[in-house]
Amino acid sequence: MLNTIEGFELSPQQKHLWLLQQNNSAYQVQLAISITGNLDVAILKSAFDKLINKYEILRTRFHKIPNFKFPIQCICDRPHIYWQEIDLTSLAWEQQQDRITELFEAKKNYYFNLQSEIVMRCHLLSISPQQHTLILTLPALCADSKTLNNLVQEISNFYSQTAHYDVNESPIQYAQFSAWQNEIIAETDIGREYWQEHHIDKFLSFKLPLENQTAVKSEFQPQSLAIQLCPDIVAQIKAFAQECKTSTSEFLLTCFAILLSRLTQQPDIVIAVLFDGRSHESLQSAFGLFAKYLPIHFHLENDYNFYQALQAIAQSSTEVHARQDYFSWEQIFPELENIEECPSLFCFEFEQLQPDYPNNGILLAIAQKYVCFEPFKIKLSCLEQADTITTEFHYNSTLFSADSIAILADQFQTLLTNIIHQSNIVISQLPLLSPIEKQLLINWNNTQTEYSQDKCIHQLFAAQVEQTPDKIAVVFQDQQLTYRELNSQANQLAHYLQALGVTADVPVGIYLERSLDMVVGLLAILKAGGAYVPLDPTYPQERLAFMLADTQISVLLTYKKLVEGITQDALHIICLDKDRELIKSQNSENLANQVTADNLAYIIYTSGSTGKPKGISLAHRPLINLLQWHNSTLLTGVRTLQFASLSFDASFHEIFATWLSGGTLFIVSEELRVDVIKLGKYISAHSIEKVIIPVVVLQQLAEFVGDFGVAPLHIEMFPHLQEITTTGEQLQITKHIINFFKALKHCSLHNHYGPSETHVVTALKLSSNPDEWSYHPPIGTPIANTQIHILDSRLNPVPIGVIGELYIGGVSLARGYLNRPDLTNERFIPDPFSKETGSRLYKTGDLARYLLDGNIDYLGRIDHQVKVRGFRIELGEIEAVLNQHPDVNKAVVLAQPDTTNQQRLIAYIVSNQALQEATNDFYSFLQQKLPEYMIPSAFIFLKSLPLTSNGKIDRQALLNINLDDYLFKANFIAPRTAAEKVIANIWKQTLGVNQIGIYDNFFALGGHSLLATQVFFKLNKIFQVELSLSQLFETPTVAGLLEVITQQLGGGDVVENIAQILLEIQQFSPEEVREMLDK
């Protein structure tokens, strides 16, 4: 017998738990015992006294020792037991059950004073003279599930005092076990070698789809959901397990592993499986914390069938079972200083519940059990009793909601059923969608709504003209048109176009700068029956020539000054300035044409992976659906900004959503589009009420809004702004955006999503409290008559929360890609979910998942397509063009976030050219072939491109390259004067580049016009000058800008003095600066 006066070292299990349970009362052990019969309470209390005297762990206290990490276990000689009797006999049966449940749950959170308090608390509840419930609560340091079973057996024995039971037998005490465990772990490396060899730590970080992705490490708050499987399923499980020559436990563990692998889409997962820790027969009846969750690495290939998965699970489990005595968490995380950093686990446990314990006129039965001694994300407890199996999904409520666990439980049951009936198919194809999920997906896609499906855009516009003929329709600078005037001018041009042969599906080019003529021409093309094709005057000649040839445009609207850039033969060019009088002579009445809703409205070009852009053909019907959805759900009939380039489909949305609701469209000049400060002032000056802008523009606008007199913009400038919609790229909620909308309480923020092949298909209005907005808000729910499917590679719907590819169905789809039937057939596929003949789905290439509330979470691209400043870009197109350069051996283009978290393009090139010469050469070469937004902002020159083990280009290795190590080191000249240092410091802050030379190119370092606005605001404020963006394009270096500033201020001495003062001020603390100002 061990000396009970001395202290004993904690066991490895206790040490781990001791660190976990600091300031957390979740780690408890509870037992509810149902007692039926004539109970003698005095004998029952006496049985407990004997029990506590027999087992030292039940009278153990834990004494802390100064400067020691762990306490010691000390055994009390004369313990007393906490005993409370509660009479519920006066309550109705339902009230009694509620009170028992309430007490059981409340005691889960009881905080034990382990240094001075007895470790067992007993509450005896009297339900009737023949029925009692005994609730026992212990700290998890002292007991596990097997201990609770042993405890009930011992109480039964002591209560009956049966003749064959020896009350004086000396059992193995827990302190003995603890010493043995510490000894074998200290003296052998068996466990350490095994778990380190299997790299358990690498596979502990995966998350389930419905897990709170943004949750920080917080208190462990366990909750549970219990579901009893139906008897038929239980019988089938047992029969199937027997057929597979395995246990029910192994069968259920394999199903759980498959479920986690499928949901996380990972072949390697780790599940902590409960082992009882009683590897020796003599330990079976012992009391204490023997059990432990052992992390097991399971590898499940997608092409495994269930039998192969079962075999893999069994093999790994057997290996771990043989090593259970040699495990401690310190072997996996030897350098872990803070136990809170230890990752939470997915746990599994299986228990065959003990039968009732009949005894001397009373019957004891375990009614409820709660055991928690390891933190978990989710713990699946499978409890088998006779012909029933109860699955208890325990979960950390800081990571999962009750609804998400209910869905998980449904998925598990669905998987069980499908495994039993389809065990030969590969596990990656086993259906997971439960009937509840299937119905939810159907409900979320039930978007059928009436709309003018047989009308065309120009017909609805004509109807609006009848309603608001004299209202201002469009404004550009000092020019404006009423609806009547706009309609009349468009009719005149349309008659002229019809005379030239423009009719249904005939493409007509618009090669115009931003102006009233631009939108008049667009409307006229639709009225004539044609489809407009935007041709941006800033595009390179080679790109324009391809678009003209691809569309076979025969008529082009332009200005005389732009004609020189057009070389296409057999092209009828209408110069709206030169031919204005001829056009004015045409009939101004509305036209008749044979156009239907199935005819084309426009062809817009987007980036293509072949090196050539691809034309997307959209008909009237999907656009009418979009506009009528918009005007039934969003702000209408108001003053609306026209910001987007005509080459971007958002321009159509801005223009016609405004015109079909009687609003006024304000077209901003190109100068304002690239200068956010001027744009903000324009919005204020013209009382703009509604804007649709790219995310980056919203971010810049919000950043420039601040205190009056300090920031260039202030919130009081926008009293009329009621609605802002972002589109084109993923919305990111910055602190500036939050502050902007908190101050602008009357303005709502909307997030729209939709590729050019469908236009807008989902929408989200963010809640009224900006502090609750997530950094990446969802993209919302489908708009009217649109379906969103998130599918796996076999076009099966994935479960809610699981990542899949986003497919779009319904009326929103484009006709396809112009002259590209192969690509059209690849991306526009038959809709397997629709009963309508000819229905199609568009395969977006976007990754997404459904959230529990039906909103869709956008998660990026599958391929190498990116969004930069709102434009969708195929990186392959830039690479294809770069690789055409004779001095490029190999080029790869990737997108990386800049300091504002916006994507910028980086080109990685293997070339023989000198660094600076090559950069300028490649930049000029790309300018001739690609739009400005597709030109990389930095060129990184390498001797060779890194490769993966299978010989492919290692793109991740390229992303890990430190750009500062490669940008312009060859001809680097550091700033020398105070003025040069001030300008360079501003560049550093804006561009996020650590080293700036005075001849480094602003744009080659990652700059663009929106970042330039930030730079110029600071320079203008510091030096009191008026710099324009055009000056940066002309002299994009520190040295060049300094020369411009010097000229404006009339001498270098003035500039240098200002800069020197600023540098000196920056050396002082804020307190010192205030003191100087006070003096």
N, C-alpha and C positions, 0 to 999 in steps of 0.2 A: 504493500500500500504506500502511495506517495505521501510525503509529508505535506499536509494541507496548510501549514503555516507559511511555507516558502512560496515564492512566486515562480511562475513558469512562462517560458517564451511562447508567444503566439504562434500558431501554425501558419504556414504560407497562405492558406485561404483566409485566415483571420487578419493577417497583415494587410493583404490586398483590400479586404472589406473595411478595415479600420480607416484606411486612407480615404476610401470612397465615402464613408458615412459621416465624415466631419460636416457638421451643420446641415445634415440631411437625414430626416427621419423615415425615409422611404424604405430603408433596408430592415424589414421586420419579418417575423414568422408568426402566422396566426392559424388558429384551428378552432372550428366550431364543431362540438360534439353533441349530437342529438342523443338524449337519454330517455328511454321509454320504460315505464314501470314504476314501482314503489321505491323511490329513491330515498335512502337514508343519508342526509347531508353530512352528518357527523362522521359516518364511515368513509364517505367520499373525501372529506377534508383530511381524515387520518391517512387515507391512501396517498394523498399528495405529500403529506409530511414524510411518509416512508420513501416515496419516489425521490424527493429532493435529497434526502439523506443518502440514498443509494448512489445517485449520479452527481458527481462533483460539479459538472458543467452547469447544473441547474442552481448551484449556490456559489457561482463564481462572480467575482467582481474584477474590474480592470483598473489597475492603479497606474497612473502616469508617473514617470520618473523624470526629473529635470534633465534636459540635454539628451534625452533618448527619443528616438523617432517613434517607438512603439511602447505601449504599456506592458505590464506583466499581468498574468492571470493569477489571482489569489483566491483561495478556497475558504469560504466561511465555515466555521465550526457550528455555530448556532444560528442558522438562517430563520427568517420568518417569511411567510408567504402572503402576498397581497390577495385578499379574498373579498369579493363584494357580491351580495345577493340582491337581485332585482325582481320584484314581483310584478308580473304582467297579466296575472289571472283575471283582472277586471277589464281588460281590453278585448275588443273583438279580434277574431283570428287574423284578419287583414292588418289590423293595427299592430298586433303582436309581431307579425312577420316584418312589417316595416320597421318596428323598433329594433328587432334583432339585426336586420340589415344595416340600419343606421349606426348601431353600436359597433358592429363588425368593421364597417368602413372607418368610423371615427378612430378606432384603436390602431388602425394601420399607421396613423401619423403620430402615435404616442412617442414622445422623446424620452428615452431611458437615460437616467444618470448612472452610467455604468460603473462609476467609482464607488457609489454608496448605496445603490438600489438593488434589491433582489431582482433577478432577471426574469421571473415569471409572474404574470398578472392573470388572475382568474376572475371571471364574471359569470355567475350562475343565474340564469334567467328562468323563472318559474312561469310556465305557460298554463299548466293545469296540474292537479295532483299526480297525474300519470305521465306528464311530459315536461322535460326540462331541456334547456340548451346551455352548454358550458362553452364559453369563449375564452381561449387561452392566447396570450400575447407574449412573445419572447423576442429579444434582439436577435438578428440573423447571425451574430457572432457565436451563438450558442446552440443553434439547431438548424437542421435541414429537413427536407420532406420525409426522408426515411426515419429521422428522429421522431417526427410527429406520429408516424405510424407506430413506432415502438412505444411511444408514450401512451397511446390509447391502450395498447396491449398490456402494458405494465399497470396502468390504472385499473384495468379490468381485473388483472391478477391480484393486485393489492386489495381491491374492493371485495373480492370473493374470498380472499385468503384461502385459496384452494390448497388441499393437503399436499399435492405434488409439487407445489411451488415453493422454492427455497428462498425465503426473504433475506437470508444471510449470505447468499452467493456474492462473490466479489467480481464485478464486471471489469472490463477494460475501461480505464478512465481516459477522458479526452486529452489530459495533459501528457499521458504516455504516448498517445498517437501523435501529438504535436511534436514531441521531442524526436520521435522516429522520422516524421516527415521532414523536419528541418535537417536532420542528419543526412538522409539519403540525397536530398537536393544539393546540399553543400558538398557531398563527397563524390558525386557522379555527374558527368556531362551528357548523359543519355538524352535527357529532355531538351537541354539547350541545343545540342547538335541537331536534333530532329526538327524542332520548330524553327530554328534559324535556317536550316537547309530548305525548308518549304516556304520561306519568305512570307510568312503569315502577315507581317506588317504591311506588305505592299497591296494587299487585297482587302484592307479593312475600311477604306474610305468611300466605297461606292454608296450611292444613295438610291432610294426607291423613287419612282416617278412622282408620287403624291406627297413626298416628304417636303417639309418646309425648307426650301433651298437656301433661304437667307438667314435661317436661325443661327444665332451665335451660341456658343457653349453656355448652357443655362442649367438651372436646377433640374434634376431628374424628377419627373412627375408622372409616375406610372398610372395608367388606366387600363381597363380591359373590356373585351367583348366576348361573351361566351355563346357558342352555337352548338347545339346538339345535332349530330348527323342523324339522318333518318335511318330507321332500322334496316331498310333494304340496302342502302349504301354500305352500312356497317358490315352486313353479311357478305356483300360483294367484295369489300376490302379484305376481309379475313380469308375468304375463299381464294382471292387472287394472290394474296401474300403466301398462302399455303402452296398454291400452284407454283409460285416462283421460289419456293423453298427458302423463304425469308420470314422475318417477324413483321408483325403489324407496325411496330415502331420503325423498322428500317424502311418499310414501304412509305409511311407517312413522311419520314425525313427526306426520302428521295423526291417525293411530290413537292415538298416545301423548297428543296434546293432547285428543282426545275422551275418553280414559280419565281423565285428570286432571280435566277439566271435569265429567264425570259423578260421579266420586268425591267431589269437593269441592262439587258442586252449585253451581258458580260459572260464569257465562258468560265471565268475564274471567280469563285465566290468563297467567302468564309462564313461558316455558321458555327457558333459556339454551342456544342451539344452537351447536355447535362450527363455526367457520369457520377455514380453514387460515391466514388472514392473508397469503397469498402471492398478492396480487392482480396482481402483475407476473410475467411468464413467467420473468424472470431469477432470481426468488426460489424457483422450484420445486425446485432442487437444493441450496439453501442449508441451513446447519445453524444451529439455535438455536430459541428459543421465539418462534415466529411466531403460532401458533394462539391463538385466544381464544374464550371462550364469550360470545356476544352475547345479552343478554336481549331476547326478542321478545314483545310483547304480542299475544296472540291473543284475538279475540272470537268466541265460538261461540254462536249462538242455539239454544235447545232444538228449534226447529222446522226447523233446517237438516237436509237430508239429507247423506250423505257427500260428494257432489260439491260442494255449497255449502261445506261445511267445508273440503274440499281447496282450493277456490278462495281462501277467506279465508286459509288457512295459507300458500299459495303467494304471495299478494300481500304479506303482511307479511314473509315471508322474503326476497322480492326487494328490498323497500325496505331491509331491514337489510343485505343482502349488498352493496349499492351504497355503504354507509356504514361498512363494517367497518374501514377504515383510520382512521376518525375517532372511535373509541370508547375511552373509559377510564371506570373506575368513579367517578372523581371528578366526572364530568359528571352522574351520577345522584345522588350523595351528596356535594355540594360541601362540606358542613359536617361530614362524618363524621370525628371525631377518633380513634376507636378502630375499627380494622378488624374487631375481633370483633363489632361491632354490625352489620356488613354481613350481611344475611340470607342464609342458605343457599338454594341454588337447586334447581330441578328441571332437570336437564340432559339433552341429547340429542346423540348423535353417531353418525355413520354412516361406515363405512370399507369400501372394497373392498380386501381384503387382496391384497398383491402375490403373484405366482406365485413358484415356486422360482427360485433363482439358480444354474443349472448353471455349473461353472467348473473347467476343467483337472483333471479327475479327481475333483473333489469337488462335492457338491451342498449349497448353503446354503438353508435354509428358515426362515421365522419360525414358531417353535413357540408362543410366548406373548409377549404384550405387556401392559405395564401403564403407563398414563400418568395422572398425577394432578397437575394444577396449579390446580385451583379447587375450593373446598369445595362439597359438594352435600348435599342431602337424599337425592335419588335421581338417579342418572344411568343412562339407558338407552343402552347402546352396542350398536349393530347392526353386526355384522361379516359382510360378504358375501364368499364365496370360492367361485368356480365355481357349483355348484348348491346351495350351503348358505347359510343365514343363522343366525348365532348371536346370540341376544339376551342381553346381559350386564346384569343389574340390579345396579349398584353402589349401595351405600347407606351412610349414616352409622349405625353400629350403636348409637350413643347415642340415636337417634331411632326406629329400627325394629328389630324382632326378625327373626330368620331366617324364622320362620313367617309373619310378616306379608308379607315380601317374596315368599315362595313363593306366597301367595294372590294377590298383585299380579301376579306373572308368569302365573299361571293365568288371571286376569281379562284380561290383555293378549292371551293366545292365544285365549281365547274371543271377545273383541272382534274380533280379526283375522278369524277364521272367519266370524262373523256379518256383518261388513262386506262380505266378499267375496260372501256369498250373499244379503244383504238390504240392498244398498247404497242402495235407494230409500226405505227407511223413515227417519223422522226420527231423529237421533242420540240423542235422549232416550229412545227406545224400544228401542234396540239392547240385546239381552240381555248382561249382564256376568257373571252367575253361572256359575262353572265347575262341572263335574260334581262336583268335590271339595267345593265350597261347598254345592251342593244336598244332597249326602249329609250334610254336617255339620248343616245346618238340620233335615233329617229326623230325624237322631239326637237332636238336642237337644230336639225336640218329641215324642219317643217316650216318653211319660209314662204309658202305660196301666197301671193298677193296679187290683186288685180292691178293692171297697168295698161297703158295705151300701146299694146304690143303690135298693132298694125299701123301705127303712125310713124312719121319720120320727124327728125329734129326740126327741120325748117317749117314743117306744118304746125308744130306746137309753138314755134316762135311767132308765126303769123297770127296765131290765136292770141298770144300775149300782146302783140302790137294793137290788136283790136281793143284790149282792156286798158292799156296804158300808153296811148299813142304819143302823148306830149311829155311823158316823164323822160328824164335824161337816162339814156341807155349805156353810154360809154363816154369816158373822159380820158384824154391824153394831153398832158401838159396844158396848154391854153385852148385846146380844141375839145369840142363835145358834140354829140349827136343825140337827138331824141329817138325814141323807138320808131316813130314815123319816118324820121330822116334816115336812120340806119336801114330800115326796111326798104325804103325807096332806093337808096344808093346800092344796096346789095342786089335789088331786083334789076337795076340797070346793068350792072356788071354781069349778072346771071344771064340776062337775055343775050348779052354780047358773047358769053361763053357758049351758050347753046347754039348760037349761030356758027361757032367754030367747031361744032360737033360734040361738045361735052354733053354727055347723057349718063345713064345709070352705069356705075362701076368704072367710069373713065377717070383715071387719076389726073389731077391738076396740081402742079407744083406751086408752092408759095415761097418765094425767095425774097423776103422782105425783112426790113428792120422793124423794131417795135414801133407801132403807129396805129392810127385809126384805120388806115388802109389795110393793115394786116388782118384785123378782125372783120372788116367789111368784105375783104377778099375771101376769107374763110367761109363766111355765111353765104356769099354769092355762089361759091362752088357747090355747096349743099343744095341751094335753091335750084341750080342748074341741073342737079341730079348726079354730079360727080363726087369724087372722093378727094379730099385735100391731102397733100403730101408736104409736110413742113421741110424746108431746106434752109438750114441755118447759115446766114452769110459768113459766120466765123469758122465754118467747117473748111478743112483743106480741100483744094480743088479735086484731088484724087477721090476723096470720099463722095463729094457732090456728083462727080462724073459717074461713079458706080451707081448711086441712087437714081440718077436720071435714066441710066441705061436699064437698070433692074425694073423700074416701074414703067418704062417706055412712055414716059410723059410726053405728050404732044403739045400741051399748052402750059405756059409758065407765067405767073404773076410776079412782077419785080419792079425795080426802079431803073431808070436809065444808067445811074452811076454804078449799078451792080452788074450790068449786062456783060461787061468785059470778062467776068469770071466764068461765063457760060459758053461752052464749046460744042454742045450737043447739036448734031445735025437734025434737020426736019423738025425743029422745035419752034412752035409759034409763041413768040415772046410778047407779052402785054406789059408795057411799061405804064404803070398806073399814073405816074406823074406826066409823062409825055403824051399819053393817050387819054387824058382825063376828059377833055372836051368831047371826044368821040364817044366815050362811055356814057357821058351825061346825056347824049342825044338818044339813048336807048329808052325803051318803055320802062316805066317805073312801077307798073302793076305787078302783083304776084303772078308767078309762072305756073303753068301746068307741066307736069312731067310724069313719067311712068315709073318713077322710083318707088320701091316698096321698102318695108322695114328690114328685108333681108339683103338689100343692097348696101354697098360699102359707104361709110361716112368718112373714114380716113385711113391712111397707111402711115404708120410711124415706125421709124427705124431704131433698133437697139443694137447693142454690141453683139457680135457673133464670134464664136470660138475659132472660125476658119480664117480669121483675119479680115473678113468682110462683114459689114453690118447686115442684119436681117430685117426685112420689112414685115410688120404685123398688120394684118387687115382686119379692121373692126367694122361691123355693120351697124345700122341704126338701132335695131331692136335691143341689144344689150345696153347701148348707151341711153336709150329712153328709159329702160328699167332703172339704171343707175340714177339718172336725173330725177325721176319721179320718186324713187326711194329717198334721195337726198332732200328733195323739197317737201317731203312729208314728215321728215324727222329732224331736220336741222334748220338753222336760221335762214329765212328767205326774205326776198324783197328789200334787201339792205344794200348799203354801200360796201362793195366788195373789191378787194385788191386783186389785180391780175399780175401775178409775179412770175409764174413759170414760163420757161421758154416754150414756144409753140412746138418744138420738137419733143417736149415732155408731155405725156398724156394728161398730167394734172392741169395743163392749160385748158383743155377741153372742159374739164370739170368746173374750173373757175368761171369760164366764159358762159357756158350754157346753163349751169345751175343758177347763175345770176339772171340771165335773160329770160329764162322760162318762169321766173318768179317775180318779174317786174322790178328787179334791183338795178343798181347802177354800178357799172364796171369801171374801175380806175386802173389804167395800164401804166405801170411804172417804167421809166426809161432804163436802158442798160446800165447807165451810171449808178442809178439807185439800187439796182439788183445786186451790185457788188460792193456797195457801201452801206452797211447796216445802220450806221448812225443817221445818214441822210434818209434811209428808208423809214426809220422810226419817226423822224421829223415829218416825212411825207404822210405817214399814217395819221399822225396827230393833226397836221394842218388840214387834211381833207376829211377829218372825222370818219375814218374808215371803221366799219363795224364788224367786218368779217374778213379773215385772211386764211389762205391755204398755203403753207410754206414748208420748205424742207426742215428737218430737225436741226441741222446745223445753223440755219438762219434764226430759228427760235432761240437756240442756245446763245448765239451772239447777241440777239436783241435783249434777252434777259440779263446778260452780263453787263451791258452798257446802261441798264436802268439802275439808278441809284439816287442818292440824296440830291436835292435841287442845288445847283451851283457847283457841285462837285463832279457828278457823273455827266456824260454828254446827253443822256436821256433821263427823264424822271417819270414816275408812275402817273403823276397828275396830267401828263400829256395824252393819256389814253382813256378819257372818260367815256368815249363812244364805243370802244372796242369790246365786243360781246362774245366773239367766237373765234378761236384759233384752231385750225386743223393741221396736223402734221402728216406728211406722206413721203414716200420715196425711199425711206430707210428706217431702221429700227429706232424707235423713240427712246431717248435716254433722259431720265429726270435728274438734272443737276440741281445743286443747291440754289443756283441762280434762278432756275425755272420755278422751283418751289417758292422762293421769296417773291418772284414776279406775280404768280397767281394768288398767293396769300394777300398781296397788296391789291391786286386787281380782282376783287371779289365778284364783280359782276360779269367776269369773262370766263367762259368754259373752254376746256381743252379736249380735243378729240384726236384719237389716233386711228388712222386709216391704213389699210393694207391692201395691196393688189398688184400683181405683175402687169406689165403692159399687155400681155395676152388676154387679160380679162378686165382690166381697169380695177377700180375699187371693189373688193368682195367682202371685206369684213370691216367693222367699225366698233370703236369703244369710246364712250364718253367717260372721262375720268371723274372720280367722285369729287364732292365739293370741298374736301379737306386735303390740300396738297401734302400735308405732313404724312398722310397715309399712302401716298403714291409710291409704288415700287420703282427701283431704278430703271428696270425694263418692263414697262406695263404690258399686259397682253394686247394682242391686236384686235380683240373683241369677238363678236359673233357675226354669222353670215348676214349680209344684207338681203333684201327681198328677192325671192325667186332664185336663190343661190344656195348651193350645198357645199359644205367643206368636209372632205373625208381625209382622215389621217390613217395611212395604210402602211403595211409592211411590204417587203419586196415581192410578195405573192398577191398583192392587192387585197389582203385581208385587213379589216379594221383592227387597229391596235387598241388595247384597253385604255381607259381614261388615265391620263397622266403619263402614258408610255410614249416615247418619241417615235415618230414615223415621218414619212414624207407626206406633204400637204398636196392634196388633189382638189381641184375645183370643178364643180358640176353646176348645171342650171343654165340660165339664159345668158350668163355673163361672158361666155367664151367668144374669142375672136374666130374668124373664119379659118385662120391659120397663117402660115408664113408664105409670103409672096414668092412664087417660083421655087419653093422648097418643099415639094410633096414628101420627100423622105423625112425631113425634120418635122413637118406637120404630122405625119403618121406616127412618128416616134413620141411626140409630146402631147398630141391630142388623140386620146384613145377611146374606144367604146366604153360607155358607162355601165358597169355591171350591176349598179344599184338602181337603175332607172328602168321603168317599164315602157318609156316612150321610145319609139323607133328612131334611130339616128342620134340618140343622146350621147354626149361625149363627156370625158373628163380631161382637164388640163393637168399635166404632170409638172408641178412647179419646180421641183428640185430643192424646195425649201424644207427644212426640218421644223417640226412643230409638235405640239401635244395639246390635247384637250385638258382643261382644268375642271375641277369639280363643279364650278358654277356655270359651265358651258362656254366660258371664254377660251380663246385659243392663245397659247403661249408660243411666240415665234422664237426659234433657236438657231437660226443661221442657215447657211447653204450646205448642200451635199457636195457640190462640185467646186470649181475654182471661180465661181461668179461672186462678185462683191458689189456693194453699193458705195459709191463715193460721191459725196455732196448731192445725194438724191438720184444719181444716175446709176443704172444697173450696168455693170461692166463685166465682160468676159475677159479674164486675165489672159486667156489663150489668144485673144485677138491682138493684144499688145505684144505678147511674146512672139506671135507669128510675124508681126510687122518688124519688130526689133531684129529677129533672126534673118530678115531679108538684107540687113546692112552688111556690106562686104567685110567689115572689120569685126563682126560679132561671130565668135565661134559657138557660143551657146548663151541663151538668155532665159532667165526666169523672172517673172513679175509676181510679187506678193503684196498684200495689203496689210498695213500695220496701223494701230491707233497712234495719233499724235498727242500732244499735250492736252488737247481739248477732247480727247477720246474719239475723235473723228478719224475715219479711215484715210490713210494716204498710201499712194502707190510707191513701191520701192522696186527698182530693177537691179537684179544681180547678173552681172555680165562677165563672161570670160572673153577677153579681147587683148590684142597685142598693142593697142594704142596707148599713148601716154594718158595719164589720168585726166588732167584738166582739158586737154584737147578732145579726148573722147567724149567727155560730158557735154561740151558745147556742140560737138558734131552730132551725137545721138539726139540731143534735145532738138536741134534744128531739123534733123531727119524725121523725127516723129511729128513735129509741127506741120510738116507737109502732108502727112498721111492720117493723122488722128485729131479728134477734137481736143481742145485744151484740157478738159477734165479727165482725159484718158492718158495724158502724158505723165510718166512717173515724176515724183517730186525729188527723188534722189537716185543716183546711179552708184552702185557698189561694184567695184572691180575686183574679181577674184582670179587666182591662178587656175582654179578648178572648182567645180560645184561639188558639194558633199553628196555622198551617195548612201543609201540604206544598204543593209546586208544583202538585199535581193537586187541591187544594182539600180534602183530607182533614185531620182533626185530627192534628197532629204530636205523637204521644205521646212520642217520644224527646226532643223539645224540652221537654216538660213535665217529664220525668224529670231533665233537666239544670238545672232551676230550683233555686236555693239556697233551701231552706225557711226558713233564718234571716232571709232578706230579707222574708218575708211573714207570719211568725207573730206576731201580736199586737203590732205596732208602734204601733198607734193609741193604745192606753191603757197603754203600757209604763211601768212604774215599777221602776227597778233596785233591787236589794237595798241597804239602807242600813246596818243594824246588823250586828254580827258574826254574830249568830244567823241572820239572813236570808241572809247570804253563805254560811255553812256549809251550810244546807239547799239553797240554789240551786246550790252547787258539786256537791253529791251528785246533784242532778237532772241537771246538765250531763253528768257522767260516765256516768250511767245511760242517759239519753235521747239523748246525742250531739247536743244542741242547744247552740249557743254562747252564746246570750243568754236568760236566764231572768228574767222579771219576777215580782214578789212576788204578783201576782194572775193569773198565767198558769195555765191549767188543765192539770194533770198529764196527763190522758187526751187532751186536745186537742193536746198536744205530742208524742203518740206513745206515751204510757204505757199499760200494761195490767197486769193483776193480777200476772203473773209478774215484771215489772220492778219493780212496787211492793214485792214481797217483798225485792228487793235494797236498795231505798231504806230500808225500815223496819229491816232488819237493821243497817244502818250508823247510822241515827238512834238506834235503841235502844241500840247499843253506845256511841255518843258521849255521849248525854245520860242514859244509864241509866234509860230509861223503857220503858213497855210500850205501844207503839202497835199498833193492829189495822187490818186492811185496811178494815174498815167505816168507820173514821175518815177514811181518805183519800177514800173515795167521798163522804162527807158534806162534807169540806172539802179539795177537791183543789188547793189553792194553797199556796205557800210561807207566806203570811201566815196561812192557816187552820191549817196544821200547827204553826206556831210558837205559835199560841194554845193548841192542845191540849197541846203540850209544856210550855208555861209553867204551865198549870193543874195538870199532873201533878207538876211540881217545886215548885209553891207560890210562884212569883214570877219576874218577868222578869230580875231581877238575877242570879239563879243561872244561868239559861240563858245570859245574855250573858257572864258570867265564863267559863263552860265554852267557849263559842264563841270568845272572845277568846284564850284559852290555845291552843286548837287552831290558830287562824290564825297565832299567833306561832310555834308549833312548826313549821308548814308552811314558814316562811321559812328554817329551818335545814337544813343538809345532814344526811344520815343519821349522819355521823361526829360532828357537833356534838350531835345528839340523844342519841347513846350516851354522849358525854362528860358531858352534863347529868345523865343518869340515873345514871351512876356516882357523881357528886358527891352 
